């Protein structure tokens, strides 16, 4: 019983992390247009902080 619930929790967190990763990939793919490099740096910093926050919360 305990192992099953632990497995479910691990699976849930894995899905959460992969969905965040997919969001990040799509966000960075949109950012391929030639534009301001400052905005790109801010976007990368935003995603770094967001993933760090998500990993501490889960």
C-alpha positions as CSV (number, residue, x, y, z in Angstrom):
1,X,0.0,0.0,0.0
2,X,2.7,2.4,1.0
3,X,4.8,1.7,-2.1
4,X,1.9,2.2,-4.4
5,X,1.1,5.7,-3.0
6,X,4.8,6.6,-3.1
7,X,4.9,5.5,-6.7
8,X,1.9,7.6,-7.5
9,X,3.5,10.6,-5.9
10,X,6.7,10.1,-7.8
11,X,4.8,9.7,-11.0
12,X,2.8,12.9,-10.3
13,X,6.0,15.0,-9.7
14,X,7.7,13.5,-12.7
15,X,4.7,14.5,-14.9
16,X,4.7,18.0,-13.3
17,X,8.4,18.4,-14.1
18,X,8.1,17.2,-17.7
19,X,5.2,19.6,-18.3
20,X,7.3,22.4,-17.0
21,X,10.1,21.3,-19.2
22,X,7.8,21.2,-22.3
23,X,6.5,24.7,-21.5
24,X,10.1,25.9,-21.3
25,X,11.0,24.3,-24.6
26,X,8.0,25.8,-26.4
27,X,8.8,29.2,-24.8
28,X,12.4,29.1,-26.0
29,X,11.3,27.9,-29.4
30,X,9.2,31.0,-29.7
31,X,12.2,33.1,-28.8
32,X,14.2,32.2,-31.9
33,X,13.1,35.3,-33.7
34,X,15.9,37.9,-34.0
35,X,15.1,40.5,-31.3
36,X,16.5,42.2,-28.2
37,X,19.0,40.0,-26.5
38,X,18.1,41.7,-23.2
39,X,14.6,40.2,-23.4
40,X,16.1,36.8,-24.1
41,X,18.3,37.0,-21.1
42,X,15.3,38.0,-18.9
43,X,13.3,35.1,-20.3
44,X,16.1,32.6,-19.5
45,X,16.5,34.1,-16.0
46,X,12.7,33.8,-15.5
47,X,12.7,30.1,-16.4
48,X,15.7,29.4,-14.2
49,X,14.0,30.9,-11.2
50,X,10.7,29.3,-12.1
51,X,12.2,25.8,-12.3
52,X,14.2,26.3,-9.1
53,X,11.0,27.4,-7.3
54,X,9.1,24.4,-8.8
55,X,11.7,22.0,-7.6
56,X,11.7,23.3,-4.1
57,X,7.9,23.3,-3.9
58,X,7.5,19.7,-5.1
